[in-house]
Amino acid sequence: MRYKSIDELNSISLTDARMKSFEMSEENNVITLAVEGAVVLAGNSQNEYYADKYTDLMQIRFLKPVIEAILLEGHKYYDANDTLIEQVPDIQIAPDEYKKIMKKFEEQYIFYGGIPKEKVVQDYVNQTGLNKTDGMNCYQMIIDIEEDSYVVSFYYEKAIAEWEHFLNKANMGSVQI
């Protein structure tokens, strides 16, 4: 690959990118994502254009990942008077189901992909009793599959993003008419 960005996920946006593959290799201790439509922001060291730019197929490898959870997001339904009608809690996916769920992510769009705010991570750690390993980074994705939304949260030691070409300038701001 022509471009290689190491540990710069804060300057790569996966929002609305299409997931081509999501694989977890326990043998190599790597999570590998292939996405179309990722945006490399102007502040990324590999972006020589000084403008947010789309890329062609991007491969992201997360080294030494520790999956904290894959959740099927719950929901709340309210009536027109803002009265709660139904509440369905989040459902934690069992670890032996991870690969099956990851296969469902192929050809789906990423609603959110990024480093969560520290308060969100801290609240999650407090609720689950899980401890973040020192020196590891947290990444979180929300992927919609038809009417279901999955939240994938994991820690990793190093992230390597690679792609071959930059494409058009990305219009990440609001549209004015």
C-alpha positions as CSV (number, residue, x, y, z in Angstrom):
1,M,0.0,0.0,0.0
2,R,1.2,3.5,-0.8
3,Y,0.0,5.3,2.4
4,K,0.5,4.0,5.9
5,S,-0.8,5.8,9.0
6,I,0.2,4.4,12.4
7,D,-1.9,5.3,15.5
8,E,-3.7,8.2,13.9
9,L,-7.3,7.0,14.1
10,N,-8.3,10.3,15.6
11,S,-7.6,11.8,12.1
12,I,-9.5,9.1,10.1
13,S,-13.3,9.1,9.9
14,L,-15.2,5.8,9.3
15,T,-18.6,7.4,9.6
16,D,-20.8,6.2,6.7
17,A,-18.0,4.1,5.3
18,R,-18.9,0.7,4.0
19,M,-17.5,-2.3,5.8
20,K,-16.1,-4.8,3.3
21,S,-14.7,-7.2,5.9
22,F,-14.3,-7.5,9.7
23,E,-12.0,-10.3,10.7
24,M,-10.5,-11.4,14.0
25,S,-7.4,-13.6,13.9
26,E,-6.8,-15.2,17.2
27,E,-3.7,-16.9,15.8
28,N,-2.1,-13.6,14.9
29,N,-3.9,-11.6,17.6
30,V,-5.1,-9.0,15.0
31,I,-8.5,-7.5,14.1
32,T,-8.5,-6.5,10.4
33,L,-11.1,-4.1,8.9
34,A,-11.4,-3.4,5.2
35,V,-13.6,-0.3,4.5
36,E,-14.6,1.8,1.5
37,G,-15.3,5.5,1.9
38,A,-13.1,6.3,4.9
39,V,-12.1,9.9,5.2
40,V,-8.5,10.9,6.0
41,L,-8.7,14.3,7.7
42,A,-6.4,17.2,6.9
43,G,-4.4,16.7,10.1
44,N,-3.3,13.1,9.2
45,S,0.5,12.9,8.6
46,Q,-0.2,11.0,5.3
47,N,-2.6,13.6,3.9
48,E,-0.5,15.9,1.7
49,Y,-3.6,17.7,0.4
50,Y,-4.4,19.7,3.6
51,A,-8.1,18.9,3.0
52,D,-10.3,16.0,4.2
53,K,-10.1,13.4,1.5
54,Y,-11.9,10.1,0.8
55,T,-9.7,7.0,0.2
56,D,-10.2,3.9,-1.9
57,L,-10.2,0.6,0.0
58,M,-8.6,1.1,3.4
59,Q,-7.3,-1.7,5.5
60,I,-7.0,-1.1,9.2
61,R,-5.2,-3.6,11.5
62,F,-5.6,-3.4,15.2
63,L,-2.7,-5.3,16.9
64,K,-3.2,-7.2,20.1
65,P,-6.9,-6.4,20.4
66,V,-9.0,-7.2,23.5
67,I,-12.7,-7.1,22.7
68,E,-14.5,-5.7,25.7
69,A,-18.0,-6.3,24.3
70,I,-20.2,-6.6,21.3
71,L,-23.7,-5.4,22.2
72,L,-27.0,-5.5,20.3
73,E,-28.3,-2.1,21.2
74,G,-31.5,-1.8,23.1
75,H,-34.1,0.9,22.6
76,K,-36.9,2.9,24.2
77,Y,-40.2,3.7,22.6
78,Y,-42.2,6.7,23.6
79,D,-45.7,7.9,22.7
80,A,-46.5,11.4,21.5
81,N,-46.8,12.6,25.1
82,D,-43.3,11.5,25.8
83,T,-44.5,8.6,28.0
84,L,-42.3,5.5,27.9
85,I,-44.1,2.6,26.2
86,E,-41.4,0.0,26.0
87,Q,-37.8,-0.4,27.0
88,V,-35.5,-3.1,25.7
89,P,-32.0,-3.3,27.3
90,D,-28.8,-3.9,25.5
91,I,-27.9,-7.5,24.9
92,Q,-24.3,-8.6,25.3
93,I,-23.2,-11.0,22.6
94,A,-21.4,-14.1,23.8
95,P,-17.7,-14.3,22.8
96,D,-18.3,-17.6,20.9
97,E,-20.8,-15.7,18.7
98,Y,-18.3,-12.9,17.8
99,K,-17.2,-14.3,14.4
100,K,-20.7,-15.0,13.3
101,I,-21.8,-11.4,14.1
102,M,-18.7,-10.0,12.5
103,K,-19.6,-11.8,9.3
104,K,-22.9,-9.9,9.3
105,F,-21.1,-6.6,9.3
106,E,-19.8,-7.2,5.7
107,E,-21.3,-4.8,3.1
108,Q,-23.0,-2.7,5.9
109,Y,-22.4,0.9,6.7
110,I,-20.6,2.2,9.8
111,F,-22.8,4.6,11.7
112,Y,-19.9,5.6,14.0
113,G,-16.3,4.5,14.2
114,G,-13.8,6.2,16.5
115,I,-12.2,6.7,19.8
116,P,-14.9,7.3,22.4
117,K,-14.8,10.1,24.8
118,E,-13.0,9.2,28.0
119,K,-16.1,9.6,30.1
120,V,-17.9,7.0,28.0
121,V,-15.1,4.6,28.4
122,Q,-14.9,5.2,32.1
123,D,-18.6,4.7,32.5
124,Y,-18.4,1.5,30.5
125,V,-15.5,0.2,32.6
126,N,-17.4,1.1,35.8
127,Q,-20.6,-0.6,34.7
128,T,-18.9,-3.8,33.5
129,G,-16.1,-4.0,36.1
130,L,-13.6,-4.4,33.3
131,N,-10.2,-2.8,33.6
132,K,-8.4,-1.0,30.8
133,T,-4.9,-2.3,30.3
134,D,-2.3,0.4,30.6
135,G,-0.8,1.5,27.3
136,M,-3.8,0.3,25.3
137,N,-6.2,2.5,23.3
138,C,-10.0,2.1,23.0
139,Y,-12.0,2.0,19.8
140,Q,-15.7,1.8,19.3
141,M,-17.9,1.2,16.3
142,I,-21.6,1.2,15.8
143,I,-22.8,-0.8,12.8
144,D,-26.4,-0.9,11.7
145,I,-27.8,-4.1,10.1
146,E,-31.4,-3.6,9.0
147,E,-33.3,-2.7,12.2
148,D,-30.5,-3.8,14.6
149,S,-27.5,-1.7,15.8
150,Y,-24.4,-3.4,17.1
151,V,-21.8,-1.6,19.3
152,V,-18.3,-3.1,19.1
153,S,-15.9,-1.9,21.8
154,F,-12.3,-3.1,22.1
155,Y,-8.8,-2.1,23.2
156,Y,-5.7,-2.4,21.1
157,E,-2.0,-1.8,21.3
158,K,-1.3,-0.3,17.8
159,A,-3.5,0.6,14.8
160,I,-2.1,0.6,11.2
161,A,-4.3,2.1,8.4
162,E,-3.2,1.6,4.8
163,W,-4.6,2.6,1.5
164,E,-3.5,3.0,-2.1
165,H,-5.1,6.3,-3.4
166,F,-6.8,9.4,-2.2
167,L,-10.1,10.2,-4.0
168,N,-12.3,13.3,-4.0
169,K,-12.4,16.0,-1.3
170,A,-14.8,15.1,1.5
171,N,-17.5,17.6,2.4
172,M,-17.8,17.0,6.1
173,G,-19.5,20.3,7.0
174,S,-23.1,21.3,6.8
175,V,-24.7,21.8,3.4
176,Q,-25.9,25.3,2.8
177,I,-28.7,26.0,0.4
